[in-house]
Amino acid sequence: MEQPADVDVLICGAGASGLTLAIDLARRGVAFRIIEKLPAPFAGSRGKGIQPRSQEVFEDLGIIDRLFALGGTYPPQREYLSDGSFADSVLMEVSDPNPAEPFNQPLMIPQFVTEQVLRDRLAEFGHQVEYGCELTGLEQGADDVTARLTTTAQERVIRARYLVGADGGRSFVRSVLGVGFPGKTLGVRALVADVTLEGLSTDVWHRFGEGDMERQIAICPLAGTNLFQIQAPVPLEGPVGVSAADLDVMIADRTGRSDVRIGIVGWASVYSMNARLADRYRVERIFLVGDAAHTHPPTGGQGLNTSVQDAYNLGWKLAAVLNGAPVSLLDSYEEERRPIAAGILGLSTGLLTQMQQGVMRRGREVHQLDLSYAGGSLAAADCDSGLTPKAGDRAPDAELTGAAGQGRRLFDLFAGPHWTLLRYGSVVPEVSARQGLRIHGIGPGCELRDNGGQFQRFYGVKTGDCVLVRPDGYIGLIAASARISDIEDYLAKVGLSQ
Ligand SMILES: Cc1cc2nc3c(=O)[nH]c(=O)nc-3n(C[C@H](O)[C@H](O)[C@H](O)COP(=O)(O)OP(=O)(O)OC[C@H]3O[C@@H](n4cnc5c(N)ncnc54)[C@H](O)[C@@H]3O)c2cc1C
């Protein structure tokens, strides 16, 4: 007789992607373990930019206000010129406040703080990362994955129904699976270091030697800390010193200033930039998320964000399938996320080329709000073509009023692990209530009023239209009221049949 698995999901790696997946599975009641080979949390600032779309994800996961309280906005950049003068300019373009897009600029927060907030949220669900526990072997069977876990004290074998490799750019899981990781090394090697220093203000991002890859150095105050993050290209070969004395010399050489002095080096790393994309994101019961599936140059602050959103895309699908949804739902993970990563690799390498030419300005293209799964297998063909947004697009926010007179945001209705069906201008949608689906009417006499007309405008709906929103905040389907059978068919496909 078949033995039950020890756990439903084993997450290998507790970086940003593994932790996001863990929270999403925890809030869905999935039995999982999350292991991390490091003995303690990683301490570097690395991915310090949280883009607006990831902010929306973190709002859904219940941590956005904590992150904003601990981080801050990006300061202007100060470019020092060779004649000793400097010019200040805006680095991050900020779009106008817009109720459809509540977050309009990147949040700066060091990655080690973001990950601490994620771990705290995970703890609120009663889960902890197992530190000092390394995945050292795996084998895939028809019904489960056998994983060898090694700690300093012991070696154990466990069986999981699914395994997720959230184990970073040098992914062990990817290499055991033999999944190719083609791409290129970008011919740029760089130093990154978190330091305390004196001699520079904390109100601007100091940039020296822009456009000169031998002399360039950028020193950014890390919001919410007393640290600065130093980033500087270094020679492709040879040792690079990262002690306080070494960095003093590098700064003096590249800035011509002797008044900038390093205090403590909290963390430092020298790395070569790569742009690579895994050939596959899934092999049967094993998935790759985050840097294990794609690595980017840091330009544009996309890597951590893409990683978090991989996990957010996979979490609800794994939970649904474990709960009885058709297994084919899992095919949509690679189908949706791999093209997104391919596009983002193009964006971040393009921004790297611009930076090498001394151009640094970031706008909407890095916000990740326009990413879409339109045209994919989970984006039902619209019955009424020409509607914007389309099925597969991000579902916009909107300000509504509850029948009790309180203000309500659409994102408040979406928050949580459920699907949401919105029907415009009708009291009771004909789709019946069921577990995992929240149904709301919007319009006169309904539980929600579209007093400002935002919902109608942002979704382009007509009276009687229905909008089905996925648990990860993308539109699954927009249908006219006469097409209730389309909605039922769609719900059956994702495991929500009556
Ligand atoms: C200098 C620099 C600047 C960056 N700037 C930005 C930025 O501004 N914005 C942005 O979005 N991104 C940025 N990034 C990228 C960002 O840091 C990564 O994309 C992000 O960390 C990926 O998260 P992850 O969870 O997929 O992988 P990781 O953070 O690499 O986590 C993987 C984890 O898996 C663990 N692990 C590995 N193998 C095993 C095993 N066999 N068993 C158990 N555990 C294992 C590792 O120890 C590690 O903790 C930057 C990166 C660098 C280097």
The ligand as an SDF file (V2000), in Angstrom:
LIG
                    3D

 53 58  0  0  0  0  0  0  0  0999 V2000
   24.2320   43.2050   -5.5680 C   0  0  0  0  0  0  0  0  0  0  0  0
   22.8290   42.7910   -5.7950 C   0  0  0  0  0  0  0  0  0  0  0  0
   21.8540   43.7730   -5.8650 C   0  0  0  0  0  0  0  0  0  0  0  0
   20.5520   43.3960   -6.1090 C   0  0  0  0  0  0  0  0  0  0  0  0
   19.6050   44.3770   -6.1960 N   0  0  0  0  0  0  0  0  0  0  0  0
   18.3220   44.0360   -6.3990 C   0  0  0  0  0  0  0  0  0  0  0  0
   17.2710   45.0260   -6.3800 C   0  0  0  0  0  0  0  0  0  0  0  0
   17.5030   46.2220   -6.1750 O   0  0  0  0  0  0  0  0  0  0  0  0
   16.0030   44.6150   -6.5750 N   0  0  0  0  0  0  0  0  0  0  0  0
   15.7040   43.2930   -6.7890 C   0  0  0  0  0  0  0  0  0  0  0  0
   14.5270   42.9710   -7.0010 O   0  0  0  0  0  0  0  0  0  0  0  0
   16.6590   42.3380   -6.7650 N   0  0  0  0  0  0  0  0  0  0  0  0
   17.9500   42.6680   -6.5670 C   0  0  0  0  0  0  0  0  0  0  0  0
   18.9110   41.6910   -6.5010 N   0  0  0  0  0  0  0  0  0  0  0  0
   18.5240   40.2860   -6.7200 C   0  0  0  0  0  0  0  0  0  0  0  0
   17.9420   39.6310   -5.4850 C   0  0  0  0  0  0  0  0  0  0  0  0
   18.8450   39.6980   -4.4110 O   0  0  0  0  0  0  0  0  0  0  0  0
   17.6090   38.1720   -5.8320 C   0  0  0  0  0  0  0  0  0  0  0  0
   16.8270   38.1670   -7.0150 O   0  0  0  0  0  0  0  0  0  0  0  0
   16.8130   37.4870   -4.7210 C   0  0  0  0  0  0  0  0  0  0  0  0
   17.6080   37.2930   -3.5870 O   0  0  0  0  0  0  0  0  0  0  0  0
   16.3050   36.1290   -5.1910 C   0  0  0  0  0  0  0  0  0  0  0  0
   15.6230   35.5040   -4.1400 O   0  0  0  0  0  0  0  0  0  0  0  0
   15.5450   33.9260   -4.0660 P   0  0  0  0  0  0  0  0  0  0  0  0
   14.7740   33.6350   -2.8280 O   0  0  0  0  0  0  0  0  0  0  0  0
   15.0360   33.3650   -5.3400 O   0  0  0  0  0  0  0  0  0  0  0  0
   17.0670   33.4340   -3.9400 O   0  0  0  0  0  0  0  0  0  0  0  0
   18.1270   33.7030   -2.8010 P   0  0  0  0  0  0  0  0  0  0  0  0
   17.8920   34.9950   -2.1280 O   0  0  0  0  0  0  0  0  0  0  0  0
   19.4470   33.4630   -3.4280 O   0  0  0  0  0  0  0  0  0  0  0  0
   17.8310   32.5640   -1.7300 O   0  0  0  0  0  0  0  0  0  0  0  0
   18.1290   31.2060   -1.9830 C   0  0  0  0  0  0  0  0  0  0  0  0
   18.3880   30.5120   -0.6550 C   0  0  0  0  0  0  0  0  0  0  0  0
   18.4860   29.1060   -0.8650 O   0  0  0  0  0  0  0  0  0  0  0  0
   19.4750   28.6010    0.0130 C   0  0  0  0  0  0  0  0  0  0  0  0
   19.9370   27.3170   -0.5030 N   0  0  0  0  0  0  0  0  0  0  0  0
   20.6990   27.0990   -1.6140 C   0  0  0  0  0  0  0  0  0  0  0  0
   20.9150   25.7910   -1.7910 N   0  0  0  0  0  0  0  0  0  0  0  0
   20.2930   25.1440   -0.7730 C   0  0  0  0  0  0  0  0  0  0  0  0
   20.1680   23.7780   -0.4140 C   0  0  0  0  0  0  0  0  0  0  0  0
   20.7030   22.7960   -1.1530 N   0  0  0  0  0  0  0  0  0  0  0  0
   19.4680   23.4540    0.6980 N   0  0  0  0  0  0  0  0  0  0  0  0
   18.8880   24.4420    1.4570 C   0  0  0  0  0  0  0  0  0  0  0  0
   18.9980   25.7620    1.1640 N   0  0  0  0  0  0  0  0  0  0  0  0
   19.6760   26.1110    0.0470 C   0  0  0  0  0  0  0  0  0  0  0  0
   20.5330   29.6900   -0.0030 C   0  0  0  0  0  0  0  0  0  0  0  0
   21.3940   29.6050    1.1150 O   0  0  0  0  0  0  0  0  0  0  0  0
   19.6990   30.9510   -0.0150 C   0  0  0  0  0  0  0  0  0  0  0  0
   19.4510   31.4720    1.2680 O   0  0  0  0  0  0  0  0  0  0  0  0
   20.2170   42.0270   -6.2680 C   0  0  0  0  0  0  0  0  0  0  0  0
   21.2050   41.0460   -6.1640 C   0  0  0  0  0  0  0  0  0  0  0  0
   22.4980   41.4160   -5.9360 C   0  0  0  0  0  0  0  0  0  0  0  0
   23.5620   40.3590   -5.8330 C   0  0  0  0  0  0  0  0  0  0  0  0
  1  2  1  0
  2  3  1  0
  2 52  2  0
  3  4  2  0
  4  5  1  0
  4 50  1  0
  5  6  2  0
  6  7  1  0
  6 13  1  0
  7  8  2  0
  7  9  1  0
  9 10  1  0
 10 11  2  0
 10 12  1  0
 12 13  2  0
 13 14  1  0
 14 15  1  0
 14 50  1  0
 15 16  1  0
 16 17  1  0
 16 18  1  0
 18 19  1  0
 18 20  1  0
 20 21  1  0
 20 22  1  0
 22 23  1  0
 23 24  1  0
 24 25  2  0
 24 26  1  0
 24 27  1  0
 27 28  1  0
 28 29  2  0
 28 30  1  0
 28 31  1  0
 31 32  1  0
 32 33  1  0
 33 34  1  0
 33 48  1  0
 34 35  1  0
 35 36  1  0
 35 46  1  0
 36 37  1  0
 36 45  1  0
 37 38  2  0
 38 39  1  0
 39 40  1  0
 39 45  2  0
 40 41  1  0
 40 42  2  0
 42 43  1  0
 43 44  2  0
 44 45  1  0
 46 47  1  0
 46 48  1  0
 48 49  1  0
 50 51  2  0
 51 52  1  0
 52 53  1  0
M  END
$$$$
